[in-house]
Amino acid sequence: MPLNNKIAVTGCALNMPTESDAQSLEELLFDVTQAALKDAGLTIDEIDGIVVASNDQMDGRAISVMAASGSVGGVGRDILSTPSAGEHAFVMGALRIASGQFRTQLIVSWSPTEAGSQAEVERIGADPYFHRRLPLDDLAAYALQATAFAARAPGVHEMAGSIVARRGAKDQASAGPAFRRWPLTREMTPPAVTGAVALVLASEDFVAQRGGHVARVRGMSWATETGFLGDRDLSTAPALETAARHAYQEAGIASPRDAIEVAEVSDPTPYQELLALEGLGLSNRSEWANDLKSGAYDFGGNPTINPSSGASAANAVFCNGLIRIAEAANQVMGRAGDHQVPDVRTALAHAASGFAMQYQTVVVLGQDR
């Protein structure tokens, strides 16, 4: 959608995976919030509003935002919460700035692993009436999607294996697959970790006054598919194609493969990564095998896919989408650390959430206005 007031990411902070149990969730959120503000060169008093994304079931508490408000600076300050996915907090914050009512927004999301059963939390989050009796946790959704995908795309199992090898799990896989839900092996499905992510957004006029190196939102769009399984073809991603088309149009991109230097895409399984590459217009099904064999998407490729290593590096389930946006922004700002791709001017972030990639969000970030 066209944004009348332009928006930029001015600061990012990632804290994942969290390896110590000594830090409470409130302390984790305080630290990641302060780190993002420091990265942006701002104080909490310069933040007009806050948008958080959290999930009561995953947090193991009712109205989880209430416990987090103090940690993220929300006491006495405008604060909103969305329970759907981390990337939706980014969209909401960007739209608030686009409305002209706000100049700055703090976006925070987290994904704990304290719930007694992650699978049960995900099952409850599926359809609350028709499908809840089925074991439709994320792993089941991924397996259903991979099976439907393989029926339409011959050779996709082999290509999924190639992606696993590219991720660095080749030695583990050589010992023989241990299927979790067929056709998904343990190497294809990284375990959930606790993590948190925060970003600072600002309007273009605020950036012009304050200066600094930023990642501008050049295009942004999102789309949703129906939740009822009988109405979906899990081997395709029409919502992603729609979101990508609108985001590219807004960003003035005619050929995404030529324009985009880095793409951070949703990849909880290699099958979903392939679907994402197709839906984003970065690789057609007929090109997958050659692209994977030639290393087209490796570091420094055309474009580099997931230089952060995606979910295989840290699978913070609920906020994975916002992490992809933060990683893409860091690439544009030159702050991605040891996985920084040189001279990135345009980066793409893709987030998929909900049952079998039901919700799709695409953000194009760049140095130029």
C-alpha positions in Angstrom: 0.0 0.0 0.0 1.3 3.5 -0.7 2.7 5.2 2.4 2.1 9.0 2.4 4.5 9.5 5.3 7.7 7.6 4.7 9.2 5.4 7.4 12.6 4.2 8.3 14.2 1.7 10.7 16.7 3.5 12.8 17.7 0.9 15.3 17.5 -2.9 15.9 18.4 -5.3 18.6 18.3 -9.1 18.8 18.6 -11.3 21.8 18.5 -14.9 20.8 18.9 -17.6 21.5 18.8 -17.0 25.3 20.9 -19.6 27.0 20.7 -18.6 30.6 17.7 -19.2 32.9 19.1 -16.6 35.3 17.4 -13.7 33.4 13.6 -13.3 33.7 11.5 -12.5 30.7 11.0 -8.9 32.0 14.8 -8.5 32.2 15.2 -9.9 28.7 12.7 -7.4 27.3 14.3 -4.5 29.1 17.7 -5.3 27.8 16.6 -5.8 24.2 14.5 -2.6 24.3 17.4 -0.5 25.7 19.8 -2.0 23.1 17.4 -1.0 20.2 17.1 2.5 21.6 20.9 2.8 21.9 21.3 1.6 18.4 18.9 4.3 17.2 20.6 6.9 19.3 17.3 7.7 21.1 15.9 7.6 24.6 12.5 6.2 25.6 11.2 9.8 26.1 11.6 10.3 22.3 9.3 7.4 21.5 5.8 8.4 20.7 4.2 4.9 20.9 5.0 1.3 21.4 3.7 -1.8 19.6 4.4 -5.2 21.0 3.6 -8.7 19.7 3.2 -11.5 22.3 1.1 -14.6 22.8 -0.6 -15.5 26.1 -0.4 -19.2 25.5 3.3 -19.2 24.7 4.0 -16.9 27.6 2.0 -19.0 30.0 0.1 -16.0 31.4 -3.0 -14.0 30.7 -2.6 -10.7 28.9 1.1 -11.1 28.6 1.6 -7.5 27.5 0.7 -6.3 31.0 3.7 -8.0 32.5 5.9 -6.6 29.7 4.7 -3.0 29.7 7.1 -1.8 32.4 10.1 -3.5 30.8 9.6 -1.9 27.3 8.8 1.6 28.7 5.0 1.4 28.2 3.9 2.8 31.6 2.2 6.1 31.0 2.9 5.8 27.2 0.8 4.9 24.3 1.1 1.1 23.8 -0.7 -1.4 21.6 -0.4 -5.2 21.5 -1.1 -7.8 18.8 -1.2 -11.6 19.5 -0.9 -12.8 15.9 2.8 -12.6 15.0 5.9 -10.4 15.5 5.8 -9.0 12.0 2.3 -7.7 12.5 3.6 -5.4 15.2 6.0 -3.9 12.6 3.2 -3.4 10.1 1.0 -1.7 12.8 3.9 0.6 13.9 4.7 1.6 10.4 1.0 2.4 9.7 0.8 4.5 12.8 3.7 6.6 11.5 2.2 6.7 8.1 -1.0 8.1 9.6 0.9 11.3 10.5 -0.1 11.0 14.2 3.3 9.6 15.3 6.9 10.3 14.4 8.5 7.4 16.3 7.5 3.9 17.3 9.2 1.1 19.3 8.4 -2.4 18.1 9.1 -5.4 20.5 8.3 -9.1 20.2 9.4 -12.1 22.1 9.1 -15.9 22.0 9.5 -17.9 25.2 9.8 -21.6 25.6 8.4 -21.9 29.1 5.0 -23.3 28.1 4.4 -26.9 29.2 3.8 -28.1 25.7 4.7 -26.0 22.6 2.7 -28.4 20.4 -0.4 -27.9 22.5 -0.1 -24.2 22.3 0.2 -24.4 18.6 -2.7 -26.8 18.3 -5.0 -24.4 20.2 -3.9 -21.6 17.9 -5.1 -23.6 14.9 -8.8 -23.4 13.9 -10.7 -23.2 17.2 -13.7 -25.1 16.0 -13.3 -27.4 13.1 -9.7 -28.5 13.4 -8.8 -28.4 17.1 -9.4 -32.1 17.6 -6.7 -32.8 15.1 -3.0 -32.6 16.1 -2.4 -29.6 14.0 0.7 -28.1 15.6 3.3 -26.3 13.5 5.1 -29.5 12.8 2.0 -31.2 11.5 1.2 -28.1 9.3 4.8 -28.1 7.9 4.5 -31.9 7.1 1.1 -31.5 5.4 2.5 -28.6 3.3 5.7 -30.5 2.4 3.6 -33.5 1.3 1.2 -31.5 -0.8 4.2 -29.6 -2.2 6.1 -32.8 -3.2 3.0 -34.1 -5.0 3.1 -31.1 -7.3 6.9 -30.5 -7.6 8.8 -33.7 -8.5 12.3 -33.8 -7.0 11.5 -31.4 -4.2 12.6 -33.9 -1.5 16.1 -33.9 -3.0 16.2 -30.1 -3.2 15.1 -29.9 0.4 18.0 -32.1 1.3 20.3 -29.8 -0.6 19.1 -26.8 1.4 19.7 -28.8 4.6 23.3 -29.4 3.5 23.7 -25.7 2.6 22.5 -24.9 6.1 25.4 -26.9 7.5 23.6 -30.0 8.7 25.1 -32.3 6.2 27.2 -34.3 8.7 24.1 -34.9 10.9 22.0 -35.9 8.0 24.5 -38.4 6.8 23.9 -40.5 9.8 20.4 -41.3 8.6 17.2 -39.3 8.8 15.2 -39.3 12.0 11.7 -38.4 10.9 9.7 -36.2 13.2 6.6 -35.9 10.9 7.2 -37.4 7.5 8.9 -36.1 5.3 10.5 -33.8 7.8 13.7 -34.9 9.5 15.2 -33.5 12.6 17.8 -31.6 10.5 15.0 -29.9 8.6 13.2 -28.6 11.7 15.3 -26.5 14.2 14.2 -26.6 17.8 12.4 -23.7 19.4 14.5 -21.3 21.4 13.7 -18.3 23.6 14.4 -15.0 21.9 13.4 -11.3 21.7 13.7 -8.6 19.1 13.2 -4.8 19.1 13.2 -2.2 16.4 12.8 1.6 16.4 10.9 3.2 13.5 10.8 6.9 12.6 9.2 9.2 10.1 11.3 10.6 7.2 11.1 14.1 8.7 12.3 12.9 12.0 15.2 11.1 10.3 16.0 14.3 8.3 16.2 16.3 11.6 18.3 13.7 13.5 20.4 12.3 10.8 22.0 8.8 11.0 22.3 5.7 8.9 18.8 4.1 8.4 17.0 1.5 6.5 14.1 3.0 4.7 10.8 1.1 4.1 10.5 1.4 0.3 7.6 -1.1 0.0 5.4 -3.1 2.4 2.5 -5.4 1.9 0.7 -8.3 3.6 -2.0 -10.8 2.7 -3.9 -13.6 4.3 -5.2 -17.0 3.1 -8.4 -18.7 4.4 -7.9 -20.7 7.5 -10.1 -23.7 6.5 -7.9 -26.5 5.1 -10.4 -27.6 2.5 -10.2 -24.3 0.8 -6.4 -24.1 0.4 -3.8 -25.6 -1.9 -0.8 -26.0 0.4 1.6 -26.5 -2.5 1.2 -22.8 -3.5 1.4 -19.5 -1.7 -1.0 -17.1 -3.4 -1.1 -14.7 -0.5 2.7 -14.3 -0.7 2.6 -13.7 -4.4 0.0 -10.9 -3.8 2.0 -9.3 -1.0 5.2 -9.5 -3.0 3.6 -7.9 -6.0 2.3 -5.0 -4.1 5.5 -4.4 -2.1 7.6 -4.5 -5.3 5.2 -2.1 -7.1 5.5 0.4 -4.2 9.3 0.0 -4.2 9.5 0.5 -7.9 11.0 -3.0 -8.4 10.3 -4.7 -11.8 12.8 -7.5 -11.5 13.3 -8.6 -7.8 16.2 -10.9 -8.6 18.2 -8.0 -10.2 17.2 -5.4 -7.6 17.5 -7.3 -4.3 21.0 -8.0 -2.9 19.9 -9.8 0.3 16.7 -11.6 1.1 15.8 -12.8 4.6 13.0 -15.3 4.1 10.9 -17.4 6.4 12.4 -20.9 6.5 11.3 -23.1 9.4 11.6 -25.9 6.9 13.5 -26.1 3.5 10.1 -26.8 1.8 8.8 -23.4 3.0 12.1 -21.7 1.9 11.5 -23.0 -1.6 7.9 -21.9 -1.6 9.0 -18.5 -0.4 11.7 -18.1 -3.2 9.0 -18.9 -5.7 6.3 -16.6 -4.2 8.8 -13.7 -3.9 9.8 -14.1 -7.6 13.4 -14.9 -6.8 13.4 -18.4 -8.3 10.9 -20.4 -10.4 10.4 -24.1 -9.8 12.2 -24.9 -13.0 15.3 -23.0 -11.7 15.5 -24.4 -8.2 17.8 -27.3 -8.9 20.3 -25.2 -10.9 20.3 -22.3 -8.4 21.0 -24.6 -5.5 23.7 -26.5 -7.4 25.4 -23.4 -8.5 25.3 -21.7 -5.1 23.3 -18.8 -6.5 21.9 -18.0 -3.1 25.0 -18.6 -1.0 26.9 -15.7 0.7 27.5 -13.1 -2.0 25.1 -14.8 -4.4 22.3 -13.3 -6.5 20.7 -12.5 -4.1 22.2 -13.8 -0.9 19.5 -15.8 0.9 19.4 -15.7 4.7 22.9 -14.7 5.5 21.8 -14.8 9.1 21.1 -18.6 8.6 17.5 -18.0 9.3 15.5 -20.2 11.7 18.2 -22.9 11.6 20.4 -20.4 13.6 17.7 -19.4 16.1 14.1 -20.6 15.8 12.3 -18.0 18.0 8.9 -19.2 16.8 6.6 -16.4 17.5 8.9 -13.5 16.5 10.8 -15.2 13.6 9.1 -12.8 11.1 10.2 -9.7 13.0 13.7 -11.1 13.2 13.8 -11.4 9.5 12.8 -7.7 9.2 15.5 -6.7 11.7 18.2 -8.8 9.9 17.3 -7.2 6.6 17.4 -3.7 8.1 20.8 -4.4 9.7 22.1 -5.5 6.3 21.1 -2.1 4.8 22.5 -0.2 7.7 25.7 -2.2 7.6 25.2 -3.5 11.2 24.8 -7.3 10.6 28.1 -8.2 12.1 29.9 -11.3 11.0 27.2 -12.1 8.4 27.2 -8.7 6.8 27.0 -8.8 3.0 29.2 -5.9 1.5 27.5 -2.8 0.1 23.8 -3.8 0.5 21.6 -1.0 -0.8 18.3 -3.0 -1.1 17.2 -5.9 1.1 14.0 -7.9 1.3 12.3 -9.3 4.4 9.7 -12.0 4.2 7.6 -13.3 7.2 5.2 -16.1 7.2 3.1 -17.2 10.2 -0.2 -18.9 11.0 -1.1 -22.4 9.9 1.1 -23.5 6.9 2.1 -19.9 6.0 -1.4 -18.6 6.2 -0.2 -15.0 6.9 2.3 -13.4 4.6 4.2 -10.1 5.0 6.8 -8.6 2.6 9.0 -5.6 3.4 11.5 -4.0 1.0 14.2 -1.9 2.8 16.8 0.3 1.2 19.3 3.1 1.7 17.6 5.4 -0.8 14.3 7.2 -0.3 
